[in-house]
């Protein structure tokens, strides 16, 4: 009798493992209508909305398209009035705000537009006082904070070298901008995360690569210097899980696999297990307390990687998952109902891609990717043509 029970249990566990293996897989989905990279995306009402980006001819897009994972269909929405990429974005009260950005290598535009998914229309809002690109945006208490970035026109290679220290707050309720205390360290391509109502600005670039960490308190409009990140870098990804910030990968005169954990409560950094694949300009999403790193630029024959790796902060362990079918960088990655949707991007074959690939994590919808209270897509290392 015991043997029968044991055999039955083994069969049950085996079936459970098989089912889990069947769930954790990639699936090809309907292509995005417009091929592009450097996309800005948000999740609203269980649908993924993509706006702007860079087209195959390296001009900027104004197209806005909405993907419905339930029906695997795309629908075209009203275009932004201004074509642009490298946009800062925020979500407040179910509306999507597209802030500043550039067209080609021109000077940034100050235009701000609000998208209402219930009507599928854009409304022009008050211009941002300081037009910029490569900034970072965070939402705290219903207001959008745009931090750092670069201004002016890019050089002959479409590169911006100098960061700015300007911080501006947008209140959607009043459609007004307010100047806030400058970030002490001027920089672009920084990463930001919001934890317990405060914003943490990490790393970045301005004629050099930073390890600097500074904390902004919107309630008092003050910045405080915090413990430096042990490894200076830009183009990294950061995710906040259980009140701690994980800085993953990035670039600093070489591509990193470094993972470091910051605890805002104690202002301390701890070295964590390296990500198995060195990379930058990749996407990271947190689902059910685990962090998924996908795609990006790496030391491969093509310069791109399709690797997907899962990090468990509790165990400090990385697990290799099934490779994404198409290696690419500068992607949009959104989590809906426990599934990751990797959209667009570019690789050695094309500067703009329309592909959509879905990865099922096997977990329910407990996600923190593209979180209005945390970092925005531009802090996933979406940087224009430096490397």
N, C-alpha and C positions, 0 to 999 in steps of 0.2 A: 504493500500500500504506500509506504514512504517513497519507494522508488518511483511509483506512478506519479505521486505528487511532485517529486523533484523533476521528473521528466516534463511534466506539465508546466512547471514554473520556467524551466529552461526554454520550452517552446514559446511561452508567453513573452519572456524577455527577448528572445530572438525575434519574434514578430514585432515587438515594440521597436527594436533596433532597426529592423527593416523599414518599418513605417517612418521612423525618424529620418533614415537615410533617403527615403523617397521624398520627404518633405523638403529637406535641405538641398535645394537644387536651383539651377539657373534656368530661366525660360525666356525665349525671344518674344518680345511684345511688339505691338504696332509701332512703326516708325513715327517719330515726331515729324510733322509736315515740313518744318523748316530746318535744314541742316545748319548747325551752329555749335560753337564752343563759347567758353566764358559766359555761360548762361547764369542768370539769376532765377532762383526758383523758391517757391514756398508751397506749403500744404494748407489748403483751406477746405473745410467740409469734406475731408477724405479724398480730395482731388489735388493733383499736382499742377500748379500754374507756373509756366516758364515765360520769361520776358527778356527781350533784348538779346545781346550776345554778339559774337563775331561770326560773319558769314565766310564763305569760301574765298571771296575776293578780298578778304581782310577788312571790308567795310563793316559797319555796325547794323544790327537789326532793330526794327521797331515791332516785329511780330510778337503777339501774345497768344499762346496756345495752352489749352487745358486738357490734361490727361485724366481719364476716369479708369482707375484700376479694376473696378467691378465689371465694366463692359469692354475693357481693353480698347478704348476708342479715344481719339483726339478730336477736339473741336476748336476752331479758330475763334478768337475773341477780338474785341476791339483793339487795334494797334495803339501803342504809345504814340503820342504826338511827335516825339523826338526819338529817332533811332540812336541807340547807344549800347555800350557794354561797360564792363567794370563798374556796375551800378552798386550802390549801397542800398540795402532793402530792410524793411521792417514790417511786422504785422501787428496791428492794433485793432481790437474790436472787430475782427473778421475782415479787415480791409488790408490790402497790400500797398505799401508805399515804395515807389521807385525813386531813388534820390541821386541826383547828379550823374556822373559817369562821363564817357567820352565817345566821340565818333572818330574812328581811325586814330591818327596821332594828333588831332586837333586839341585845343585847350578844352578842359572839362566844361560841361554845361551845368548851369545852376538849377536846371528844371527839376521840379518835384511833381510827381503825378500819383494819384490815388486810384486804385482799382477796386471796384465793388463787384464781387463774384455773383451777387444776386441779380445784377442788371447786365453784367458783362461789359461795363463801360469804365472809361478813364476820366478823371476830373483833374484839371490843372490846379495845383496848390501853390502856396507861397514859395518862391525860390529860396534855396539854401543860400545864406549870405556868402559862404566860401565854396565856390565850385571846386570839385576835386575828384580824384579817382584813387583806387587802391587804399581807400579808407576802411575802417571797420565800424559796424553799427550794432548797437545793442538796444533792447527795449526793457525799460524798468518802469513799473507803475504807470503804464499807458503812454509813456513818452519815449521818443527815439533819440538816442545819443549817437552822433556821428563824430568819430575820433580819428585824428591824424589824417594820413593820406598824402597825396602829391598834387601840386598845382602847376599851371603853365602848360607849355607844349613839350612833347617828348623830343629826344634828340633824333639824329638821322636813323637810328636803329629802333625808334619808337620805345625808348627807355626813359623812365623818370628816375633821377638819381637822388633828389633831395626830398625828405619828408617834411611835413609841417606839424605844428603842435596844436592847431586849432581844434576846439571842441564846441559843437553847437547842438542845442536841444530843440527838437520839434515836438509841438503839442498838437496832435490831430484835432483835439476838441475845439481849439481856438484858431487853428491854421496859422500859428505864429512860431517863429524861430527866436531863440534866445542865445546870446553868447554866454559860454560857460568858461570856467577856469581852464587855461591851457594845460594840456598834458605836459609834465616837466620835460620829457624826452621826445623831441620831434621825430616822427618816423612814419613810414608807409609800410604796407604789407605786414602789419602787426596782426596778432590774433587777440580776440577779446572773448571773455566769458563773464556772464552775470551769475553771481552766487549770493544768495541772501540779500538781494537788493543792492549789491555793490558790483562794480565793473572792474575786471582785472585785465589790464593791457599787457601783453606778453610778447617779447621778442620784437622783430621787425628790422627795418633797413633804412639808412640814410647816410650815404657815403661810408658805410660800414654796417656790420651786422651786430645786433644787440642781444644781450641776455636780460635786459632790463625788465622788471615787473613793477607796475604802478597801479595802485588801487584808487578808484574814483567813487566817492560817496555822493550820489545825486541829492540827498537830503541836505547836505551842508555845502555842496559845490566845492569840494576840496579833494586834492590828490595827495596820496601818501606813498612814499617810497617803500617797497617791499623787498624781501630777499630775492636776489637775482636768480633766474633760472640757471642751473649749473652749466648748461650748454647753449651758447649763443647761436641763434638760427632765425631764419625766415622761411616762408613757404611751408611752415609746419601746420599740423592740424591739432586743435584742442577740443576736448570734450569734457563736460562736467558730469560726473556720476557720483551720487550720494554726497554732494557737498565738496567734492575734491576735483581738481582740474588736472587732466592728463594731457601733457604736451608730447606729441608723437611725431617722429620723423623730422623732415625739413631739410634745409640747405644752408651751408656756410662753407664755401670753398670746398665743396664735396657734399654728397648726399648722405643723410643720416638714417639710422634705424633707432636712434635713441628714444627712450621713453622715460619721462620724469613726472612725478606726481607732486602737485602743490596742494597743501592744506591751508586754506585761508584762516582757519581758526587758530593755528599755531604759527603761521607765516614761515613754514618750513617746506623744503623740497626733499624728496626721496627718490633715489635711483630705482627704477623698475626694470623688469626684464625687457631687453631690446626686442623691437619688432623684428621678426625673421628677415623681412625684405627691406633693404634700404630704399627710401624713396622720398620724393617731394611732389608738390602739386597734386596730391591725391585727395580723396574724400574720406571722411570719417563720420559715422553715425552710431549713436548709442541706442540699442534696443534691449529692453529687459535687463538693464544693468550691465550689458556687455558692449564693447566697442568694436565696430567693424571698420577695417581699413581696406580700401579698394582702389585699384588702378593707380595712376600717377606716372611720374617719370623716374626711371631707375637705370642702373648700370646693366642694361641688356643690349643685345645687338641692334635692336630698333630704337632704344632709348625710352621705351614704354613698357609697362607691366600690366598684366591681367590678374595679378595675384589678389586674392581675398583672404584676409587673416582676421581672426576673432580674438579679442583680448578680454580676459576675465580679471577685473581689478581686485576681486576678493582673493583669488588664488594666485594672482600675479603670474598668469600663464597665457601664452599665445597658442592658438590652434589653427593649423592650416585648413582652409575650406576650399571648396571647389573653385577653380579659376573662373573668373568672368570670361565669357566667350570671346570678347573683343578688347584687346589691350588699348588703353587710351588715357588721356589726361584732360585737365580743365573740364571735368564733368560736373553735371548736377546730380546729386544723390539725395533722394528723399525717402523717408520711411513711412509707410502706410500699412496699418494692420499687420505689423510684424514682418513686412516684406520691404526689401530695398529696391528702389527703382533708379537705375543708373541711366542717365539721359544725356545724349549728345557727347560733346567733347572733341578732341582731335588726336591724331596719331601720325605716324610716318607716311600713311597713305593719303590722308586728307586733312586739311586745316579746319574742316567742319564736318561733323557727323550727325546723322539723324537717328542713329540706333537707340533703341530702348531695351534694356535687359533687366529682368526681375530676379532677385534672389530671395528665396523663402527661408528665413532664419529658423522657422519652426516654433517661434514664440508668438504670443498674442501681441496686440497693439499697445506696447508700453515704450514709446519712443521719445527721444530727445533731439532728433535731427531737425535742422532748420527750425529751431525753437526761438520764438519771439522773445523769450526771457533770457536767451543765451546768445551764442554767436550766430552770425549770419553767413550765407554762403561765401562771401568774399574772404572770410577768415579761414576757409578751408584751403588756403594757399593758392587761390585763383589769381595769378599774377601775369601781367601782360609782357611776354617776350623778353624777359631778362635772361633766362637760362636756355 
